[in-house]
């Protein structure tokens, strides 16, 4: 079944290995008959800082409104980013701080004291690329470095997310990178 897929390159520089992996995902998705809409983090125009926290919601820039609209229409969301200091790049975190808002992704129901998840029924694939450590070594030393995005952000809004972690990207040869690219192509073709 064809899916409407939103792809977010979470590396501030789309001309990176992260961007190349997403190109493979997109190629697979197109071959699989899926519709793709891609957003490159470094090309989006927005202020990533919450100047007053959540006590006063800042007006959304046009790029953030477009992204929200695309996600509302999407069946599946794909986010790829490099693992920097056991988390996502600051600009990607700032993106979520700004557009993953009450009314769009969730609401807190004051009467029932429960979270209303507005994006329930959607799925996501998070692709995390580690430069100098294997994903297992990072997990072993520092714990689950994908919990924040998988559960704290996507899961909080009702999105069921799966994570694919690759690395160490700086220490492997082209044969290993090609294997990873084929895996990501297959994920795209399957719409996963």
Steps between C-alpha positions, in 0.01 A plus 500: 500500500635841402588739783536874533845541658664810649879483511702734723875527459598588856861581416542876456699420182296287259821444298616242753492124551166553675368670187636218281326238713172688458551518124514119503187484716319733258613302193367182660174667598445633149569155358248362750232742377498726806459876496790691657525850638848593626606776738868583555560644846772741385270652236205568731463860617402516867622617839594182694489673840198498727550846642232466770475124525145377451329767706471708184488325162700681234342559163600222262706586195359391160746207472380359834137530392583315175671225699207464738256479207715238326518287816124526553448356150776238530464133582868458583780727619872439444760696695873448452769676699855460629553403861679797654580468871245216539214704362372678192657823366390810690325644195285186467410519869412867446275399212304266725491760779337745261252297294413192711237697685176453691217506249718347230672195652315464830285667763479464874137449598454688828176316578625145453865581586605299193708571194303510174727370225410673172735301276387155610489245218806638322831315490859620485850380423788674677842449344791590727855515367797482738836628386766343718322239714281204421138544610546211744809656658320831543200325656729293726689806627222757520163326486213534255588808296189463279242502780455876474379496140340155486292529815532853641412679176340268244341255743366785713292611199382145427745411221640147509867537410769249410869588517781394267849590624815487289862555588782562542465684169854644509667162554334274243582441136281562197385137498336545842353836400354341185342228715340767721378689192332183368331446838365856499390466134303187601338686789393773258364255247293334775385836637644418841 
